[in-house]
């Protein structure tokens, strides 16, 4: 266990902490009130009973009410780190056949290795190119690797959807997410391909895919084959739509 990075801000500014303290105080007050007699406080017995009841009831809103004006609470609600924002959820993020199709299509180009290995620059890698947290000796089932790839696909789709605003058929989305997964979301969002798609020229966007077949300034046969396959899927989806 370790402290979270912003523990001081959370401790001093989080309404959950403030409300826990308030609830603790309110939990103690009824005991204090029950031990004190009305005569000692100089109160009418009915007034004293009302105060005791209110103190007990006040513990309920202390548990459920949150002050929306809190800056920390506002930032917490807007924070989407480590998650896919609802407004960016796309066709593939819904799961089912669409996501399974994307896993199958992208997986065939990425290549599957269920045992951890060092990649060309020495980084421990497993499954469909996963590197995060991979250690020597790690081993995964094909199902585990497919689930890992599915999470990455959903994340890349969310990144692509931030710049791809045009609605597209499922097959087009699979092809474009495959391309984005390979070239990176930054390059994809700056591309002529996305600009054409957003302008409504989806066929023109599909035909842009074969241009992305170079690495290190050289045409790579594997990339050429992948781009041609992505274009074929893209155009088939448009014909079927």
Phi and psi in degrees as a GROMACS rama.xvg file:
@    title "Ramachandran Plot"
@    xaxis  label "Phi"
@    yaxis  label "Psi"
@TYPE xy
-149.534  156.806  UNK-2
-67.0518  143.54  UNK-3
-69.1317  157.254  UNK-4
-60.8629  -36.8064  UNK-5
-105.54  40.8596  UNK-6
-63.6761  -33.7844  UNK-7
-66.5273  -44.3222  UNK-8
-64.6093  -40.6282  UNK-9
-64.4407  -43.2823  UNK-10
-65.6666  -37.4787  UNK-11
-93.8652  -22.9186  UNK-12
-117.409  -14.5829  UNK-13
-75.2581  131.385  UNK-14
-69.6629  -24.6508  UNK-15
-62.3853  -39.8892  UNK-16
-68.4941  -45.1719  UNK-17
-59.6303  -41.8666  UNK-18
-70.5471  -33.0334  UNK-19
-64.082  -40.3643  UNK-20
-65.2707  -44.6295  UNK-21
-61.5779  -42.218  UNK-22
-62.9206  -38.0519  UNK-23
-63.6923  -43.3945  UNK-24
-63.0388  -45.7882  UNK-25
-66.2337  -27.2322  UNK-26
-71.2623  -31.1207  UNK-27
-80.7534  -34.8532  UNK-28
-57.8546  -42.776  UNK-29
-59.1763  -35.4386  UNK-30
-64.9472  -44.3552  UNK-31
-60.8183  -45.9667  UNK-32
-63.8696  -36.7372  UNK-33
-70.0292  -23.4917  UNK-34
-87.9062  -10.5231  UNK-35
-104.052  134.44  UNK-36
-85.9991  153.996  UNK-37
-59.1535  -36.5015  UNK-38
-64.0807  -38.0055  UNK-39
-62.865  -34.8509  UNK-40
-91.0699  -7.67668  UNK-41
70.8272  32.6392  UNK-42
-111.073  152.792  UNK-43
-66.6012  138.382  UNK-44
-53.1188  -37.7431  UNK-45
-67.8877  -40.1554  UNK-46
-64.6861  -41.8529  UNK-47
-61.0331  -42.5441  UNK-48
-65.3206  -38.5389  UNK-49
-64.5724  -42.0334  UNK-50
-62.0629  -44.6117  UNK-51
-60.5255  -40.5784  UNK-52
-66.83  -41.8457  UNK-53
-64.4669  -39.5488  UNK-54
-61.3036  -42.4417  UNK-55
-67.2396  -42.7201  UNK-56
-67.6645  -28.4287  UNK-57
-64.4581  -21.3425  UNK-58
-67.7525  -24.0997  UNK-59
-68.611  -55.6079  UNK-60
-63.8152  -25.4836  UNK-61
-62.3547  -27.0079  UNK-62
-83.3521  -29.3587  UNK-63
-114.076  -17.1146  UNK-64
-89.1481  140.145  UNK-65
-128.25  136.822  UNK-66
-82.3612  106.879  UNK-67
-67.9276  -14.6431  UNK-68
-76.1824  -11.3704  UNK-69
-62.5126  127.32  UNK-70
-63.0225  -37.1687  UNK-71
-65.5206  -42.2947  UNK-72
-63.277  -40.4671  UNK-73
-62.7727  -44.3623  UNK-74
-66.4149  -35.7492  UNK-75
-62.5498  -43.2137  UNK-76
-67.9803  -30.6938  UNK-77
-86.907  -14.933  UNK-78
-70.2268  129.213  UNK-79
-124.346  20.1826  UNK-80
-66.4728  137.41  UNK-81
77.0433  8.28821  UNK-82
-145.689  162.062  UNK-83
-94.7695  122.027  UNK-84
-65.1261  144.817  UNK-85
-58.6238  -38.255  UNK-86
-71.731  -11.9112  UNK-87
-104.048  0.194811  UNK-88
-64.5424  128.54  UNK-89
-113.623  -159.987  UNK-90
-62.0981  -42.1022  UNK-91
-77.3902  -30.444  UNK-92
-64.6946  -18.734  UNK-93
-71.9998  -10.6253  UNK-94
81.737  -156.37  UNK-95
68.1306  -147.829  UNK-96
-62.1053  -39.2603  UNK-97
-60.8213  -48.2101  UNK-98
-67.8627  -39.8617  UNK-99
-61.6614  -39.072  UNK-100
-63.421  -40.9725  UNK-101
-65.9212  -42.1414  UNK-102
-61.4729  -45.0614  UNK-103
-64.8025  -44.7836  UNK-104
-68.8657  -49.2453  UNK-105
-70.5047  -37.1809  UNK-106
-60.2741  -35.8602  UNK-107
-65.8827  -27.4254  UNK-108
-89.2318  -28.7216  UNK-109
-78.3066  -31.1928  UNK-110
84.7701  138.163  UNK-111
-112.663  127.458  UNK-112
-135.956  115.823  UNK-113
-83.3518  -11.223  UNK-114
-105.645  138.888  UNK-115
-60.7203  139.348  UNK-116
-146.176  162.235  UNK-117
-87.9591  130.202  UNK-118
-77.7762  -171.62  UNK-119
-62.3737  -23.6503  UNK-120
-108.973  13.3513  UNK-121
92.7599  8.02253  UNK-122
-87.1038  133.106  UNK-123
-66.5816  129.246  UNK-124
-137.251  154.396  UNK-125
-153.255  166.141  UNK-126
57.6055  -123.815  UNK-127
-98.6444  43.1009  UNK-128
94.7919  14.3559  UNK-129
-69.9861  134.072  UNK-130
-122.179  -19.5064  UNK-131
-68.6089  120.104  UNK-132
72.0918  9.9286  UNK-133
-76.2868  132.566  UNK-134
-122.252  154.64  UNK-135
-54.9067  136.013  UNK-136
91.2396  -7.80182  UNK-137
-62.7272  142.473  UNK-138
-143.911  138.082  UNK-139
-132.804  154.601  UNK-140
-80.1504  166.105  UNK-141
-61.0187  -37.7651  UNK-142
-63.3231  -41.0902  UNK-143
-61.6038  -44.0124  UNK-144
-65.0339  -40.2463  UNK-145
-62.6547  -41.029  UNK-146
-64.8887  -39.2617  UNK-147
-63.3584  -44.2382  UNK-148
-65.8199  -38.8513  UNK-149
-59.5115  -41.9448  UNK-150
-63.1157  -40.5696  UNK-151
-66.1832  -40.0696  UNK-152
-61.9085  -45.2198  UNK-153
-61.1569  -40.746  UNK-154
-65.3646  -42.1009  UNK-155
-68.9186  -35.4377  UNK-156
-62.8995  -40.733  UNK-157
-62.2518  -40.5422  UNK-158
-65.6528  -42.3289  UNK-159
-64.5716  -39.0692  UNK-160
-66.6518  -15.9865  UNK-161
-70.0111  -23.0332  UNK-162
-118.781  -23.3942  UNK-163
-89.2127  98.1628  UNK-164
-95.1175  -13.5793  UNK-165
-77.971  139.295  UNK-166
-70.1569  137.239  UNK-167
-134.965  153.036  UNK-168
-64.8012  160.742  UNK-169
-56.544  -46.4877  UNK-170
-61.4628  -37.147  UNK-171
-64.781  -42.9348  UNK-172
-63.3813  -41.5862  UNK-173
-59.56  -46.1329  UNK-174
-62.3063  -43.1609  UNK-175
-73.3162  -33.2846  UNK-176
-69.7252  -38.033  UNK-177
-58.1107  -45.9996  UNK-178
-63.3859  -44.5828  UNK-179
-63.8556  -41.9521  UNK-180
-57.6926  -33.8178  UNK-181
-84.4998  -39.5359  UNK-182
-101.698  -14.8426  UNK-183
99.1848  144.96  UNK-184
-66.7313  -34.5436  UNK-185
-61.5023  -48.5965  UNK-186
-65.1356  -39.5911  UNK-187
-62.5364  -46.1039  UNK-188
-70.1409  -20.7613  UNK-189
-91.0568  0.979785  UNK-190
-83.8726  157.684  UNK-191
-63.3661  -33.056  UNK-192
-56.1802  -51.4249  UNK-193
-66.4922  -37.6968  UNK-194
-61.9259  -40.8659  UNK-195
-67.5214  -40.4341  UNK-196
-62.3857  -43.6308  UNK-197
-67.4336  -25.046  UNK-198
-82.7464  -3.01518  UNK-199
97.9534  -0.859912  UNK-200
-94.48  74.6423  UNK-201
-68.9773  -36.615  UNK-202
-63.3828  -43.178  UNK-203
-61.6516  -36.2599  UNK-204
-64.7877  -43.4674  UNK-205
-58.3857  -41.4436  UNK-206
-73.1534  -8.94861  UNK-207
-78.2685  -21.7056  UNK-208
-56.7077  -45.3682  UNK-209
-60.6534  -17.3243  UNK-210
-68.9923  -19.6658  UNK-211
-94.9727  59.6835  UNK-212
-121.663  22.8787  UNK-213
-118.616  151.006  UNK-214
-144.32  126.982  UNK-215
64.3439  27.7144  UNK-216
81.2973  -0.523156  UNK-217
-113.304  145.242  UNK-218
-72.0026  127.404  UNK-219
-109.36  124.928  UNK-220
-59.1055  -41.1919  UNK-221
-61.7329  -39.0534  UNK-222
-68.9108  -37.5355  UNK-223
-60.7892  -45.0063  UNK-224
-63.0091  -41.1405  UNK-225
-65.5399  -44.745  UNK-226
-64.1651  -37.7593  UNK-227
-65.8199  -39.0428  UNK-228
-66.6737  -40.9031  UNK-229
-63.6129  -42.1917  UNK-230
-63.0152  -42.4442  UNK-231
-60.3202  -44.6426  UNK-232
-63.3646  -42.0161  UNK-233
-59.8307  -48.4979  UNK-234
-70.7373  -37.4827  UNK-235
-60.3634  -41.3006  UNK-236
-64.4177  -37.0819  UNK-237
-68.7884  -38.5263  UNK-238
-66.1247  -34.5895  UNK-239
-81.3734  -17.5938  UNK-240
